[in-house]
Amino acid sequence: MRVSVSGIVQIAAIPLVGPVGAALVAVVPTDLSRRSAPVKDVFNAAQRVALVLAGAVAYQLAGGTQLASGEDITPTWLLWHMGLATLVAALTNTLLLAVVLQLSSAGSLRAITADLIRQVLPDYTSYLIAAYLLVILWAPAGLGWMSTIYFLPSILVIQWGLRQHADLWATRHELLTPFVRALDLRHPGAADEARLAAGAATAVATGIGLSPEVVDRVTTAARLRDVGLLALDGAPAAIVRRDHSTAAREVIGAVTFLESTLAVINSHHERVDGLGGPAGLSGHHIPIGAKVVAVADTWAHLVAEGWSSPDAVDHCESVAGRMLDTECVAALRRALEREQLPGGAS
């Protein structure tokens, strides 16, 4: 979940200042830290106004009224009406984004909308909870404008903390780049294949419903799946093929936050029929992350060799149930149809 002060304030404005006031509040947020095209700024402002107005209309149609400081209301009544307004705002936001993405990618509007709903609803749930608490302080508690002094600083601190966490995550991932570059120097083309595998792993892991934490772990494993080759430079080809997944620990084993990722890399050459390695695991005994990386690795290697993306998916389907996991291959097919797989090098 993300914490957006502007998102919280926009939802809270619906019962506090009415549709017109909420629309005016929605126009205000701007990101002064970046420079963007005027058309993009106008679209973003119009999008915020549209979703807030949609939520405000739903709030009023359901019998919601504009609240005054000190007004006596039933908390459950308020939660129901604000929940409805938030849901309508979230769905409006989803539809607007889906239409833009569909027009720019020519993908399936239904598939894009379904993917966006899974991303948007958790965010708007957090907005609802925080906005509800703000409105409770403002109206029933009678604090009025003073409620923002008590409430918003804590939200800003939470938002700052989440940004620090995001920066730490980004820094950790930047630390991995030299490993991929070193591999690419020894094996030209490895960096692009790592990009393809990571993108495919993200699409497949998301498609089978893995949590964001696991998706990140699987994506990282796909990106680093071949770094063990650095420890086997000059070894016979048969040994390289057999041991490069387990040799990854010799290269990046000292990076402590990659311990769970190494477990995925170690098993990504297992086969669902039990004929893979290094442990000969089969079926449900293979970690789900390793199954995802196995599919992404197979697809990425073929695309890097010059196969078209659809042909590579066809090949994965031809070995599903023997070499690759059927559910993960089906998710790869859906990702292809939704244009979620990365493109090959130009």
N, C-alpha and C positions, 0 to 999 in steps of 0.2 A: 504494500500500500504506500501511496505517496501522500504527503500533507501539503496542500496548497492553500495559503492564506486567502488568495483571491477566490478560489473555489468555495471555501467555507463562507466567506462574507457574502458571495452571490446567493447561496442557498438561504442563508440567514436573512438576507434582505427581502425575500419573497413575503414572509409574514410580517416583517417589521415596517417596510416602507411601501408595499404594494407593487403592482406590476411596473408602473412607470418609474418609480424610484429604483426598483431592482434592475431595470434595463439601464438606467443611468449609471448605477454602480458597476454593471458589467462592462461598460465602455472604458472605465478608468484604468484597469491593469495594463501595464506595458513593461516590457523587459528592456530596461535602459542599458543592460550589459552587452547587448548585441545590436548590430545593425541589420535590419532586414528590409526587403522590398516593400514599398508602400502598399502594393496589392495584397501582400501577405498580411500586413498589419490590419488592413481594412477587413479582409476575410476573417481573421481571428476575432476582431471586435464584433463583426456581424454575427459570427458563430456564437459568441458568448451571449449577445443580446437575444438571439433566437432561442437558445436553450433555456435561458432564464425566463423569457416571456412564456414559453411553452409550459415550464414548471409553474409559473404564476397563474396561468389560465387554469391548469389542472387543480391547483390549490383552491382557487375561487369557485370553480364548478363543483368541487366536493364540499363546499360550504365553509371554506376557510375565510377568515377575516383579517384585516390589518390590525395588529396588536399595538396597544399602547403600554407605556411603562406602568407597572403596578397592576395591570389587568389580571383578573382572576380567571385562569383557564385550567382545564384538566390536562395534566401532562400526557396521558395516553392519547387524548384527542389531538393535541398538538403533534405528537410523534406520528400519528397516522397521516395527518394532512401534509406534514413536511416530508414524510416518507414517499407519499404519492407524488408530490412536486419534484422531489429528487429523482425518482424513477423516471418520470417523464422527461426531465432535463437530461438525464443520462442517455435515454434512448434517442432523444433528439440529437444530442452530440454524436452518438454512435452513427446515426443515419447520415448526418452531414459528412462526417469523416469517411464513411464507407463509400458514399457517392464520389467524393474527390479521389479516393484511392482507386475506385473502379474505373473512373474516367482516365486516370493516369497510367493504369496498368493493364486495362482490358481484362481483368480477372473476373471471377464470379462475385457478383454483388452479395449473394446469399452467403457465400463462404467468408468473404471479407467481413460482413456484418457479424457473423457468428464469432469470428476470431476477435473482433473489436469489443464485443459485449463482454467476453471473458476478461478483457483488460480494463474496460471502463468501469464496470460495476463495483469491483473492490475499491477503486479510488473514490467513487461517489458514495459508497457506504461510509468511508472515513469522513467525507465532507458532511454527510448527514449527521453523524454522531457529534462532531464538533460544532456544527451549526445549531443543532438542537440544544446543546448545552449553552451556547451563546444566547440564543433566544430565551431560554429559561431564566438566565441571569438578567436579561434586558427587561422582559415583560413581567412574569409572575413574581420574580425576586425584587422588581422595582428599581434595579440599578441604572436602567437607561444607558446613556452614553458611557457611564462609568464602567459598565461591564466589559467594554473593550480594553480598558486599562488593566483589568484583572485577568482577562482571558487571552487576548491576542499575543502578549509577550511570551506566554508559555508555548503557544503554537509556533511562534517564530523560532523559539529555542529548539523545539522538536524538528522543525524544518531544517534548521542549521545542522542539527545532529545527523539527519538523514543525508544531507549533502556531504558532510564529512565522511560518512560511511560510503557514499557513492564515489567520493574522491579516492578513498582507500582502495575500493574495489578496482577503480581504473588504474591506480598505481601498481597494484598487484599484477594486473593483466599486462601492463607495460613491461614488467620485469620478465615476462615470458618471451617477448619479441626477440631478444638476442639468441635464444635457443633455436627459434625458427629460422632466423637469418643464418646462423652457423650451419644448420642443416642444409639450407639452400645453397650455401657456398660449396659444400661437399657433394650435394646431389641437386644440381640445377633443376628448378621446377617444383621442388618440394614445398616452397612457401606458397605457391599458388594452389597446389593440391591441398595444403593444410587449410587454406581459405575456403576452398570448395567443401572439404570435409566438415569444417566447423559450421558453415552455413547450412549444410544438409542436416547435420546433427541437431542444430537448433530447431529446424523445421520439423524433423521427425519427433524429437523429444516433446516439443510443444503440441504436436498433433496427437500424441497418445496421452496427453494430460499430465505430464510430469510437473512437479512444482518448480517455480522459478529458480530455487536454489539448486535443484537437481539438473535443470536445463543448463544452468551456468557451468556446473561441474562436467556435464557430458560434452558441452561445446568446447570447454578447455581441453578435455581429454582427446577430442577429435583433432584439435589443433596441434597437440603435442604427441600424437599417437606414434609417430615415427622417429622421435628424438633419440631413441635407443640406438639408431643407426650410427650415431656419433661415437658410441662406445665400442662399436664393432667394425670400425674402419679397417679395411685390410683383411678381415676374416673371410673364410670361404662363403660362397653364396648360400649354401645350404644352411650354414650356421646363422647367417644374417637373417634369412627367412624364418628360421625356427626361434631365434632368441631375441629379436629386436624389440618385441613388446615388453619382455621382462627386463631387458637391459636399460629401459628408460629410467629405472630407479638409480642406476649408476650415474646418470647424467643430471637428473633433477631431484634425486632423493633428499638432498640437503634442504630443499625448499619445503618447509614444514607444512605450509597451507595447501600443498598439493598432494598430501597423503591419500585422501579419498579419491582424487583424480588418478593417481597412480594405480589404484586398485582397478579402475575402469580400463585404463590402458593395458594393464597386465592381462586382462581377459578378453580383449576385443578380437582376438583371433580364435576364440572358441566357436564351435559350430553347434547348432541346435540338435544335430544328429549325433553329437558326441565324438566326431572325428577330427576336431580341431585341437588346439593347444593353448597354453602349455599343460593344462591339467586334465584335458579330455572331458570337460563339463558338457552337459547336455540340457536341453529344455529349460525348465524353470530354475535349474541350478546356476545358470549363467546370469550374472547381475544384469538388470534391465538396462543400465547405462552402457554396458559392454555390448549388448545386443544393438542398441541404437548406433554406437560408434562403428560396429561391424558393417551395418547397412550404409552409413555415411562414407566409410572408408572404401567400400566396394564401388559405390556410385562415383565418388570423387576420383578414384584411380582411373576408371573408364573414361570419364569426361576429360581428365587431364591427358589421356592417351589419344584423344581426338573423337571419341564417341559423342553423339548427340545426347542431350539430357534424356529425351524420351527413350532412346535405345538403351541407355544405361539403366533406366528404371525397368524396362522390359527384361533385361538380363537379371536384375535383382529379383524380379518376380519369378523368373525361371528356376532360381535356386532357393526360393522361399520354402521353408519347411524342412530343408536339408542343411543348407549352409547358413541361411539367414532366417531371422524370426519373422513369421508371417505378419504379425500385427505391425511391426516396425516397417516392413516393406509396404504394407497398405497405407501407412502414414506417409511414406515417401511418395507413393502414387498421388495421394491427395495434395501433397505439397507441390508436386509438378502441375497438377490441374489448377491449383490456385496461384501459380507463378511465384511460389515462395522459395524455390531453389536458386542458389547463386548461379550466375552466368559464368561460362568459361572465359579464359583469358582472350583478349582481343588480339 
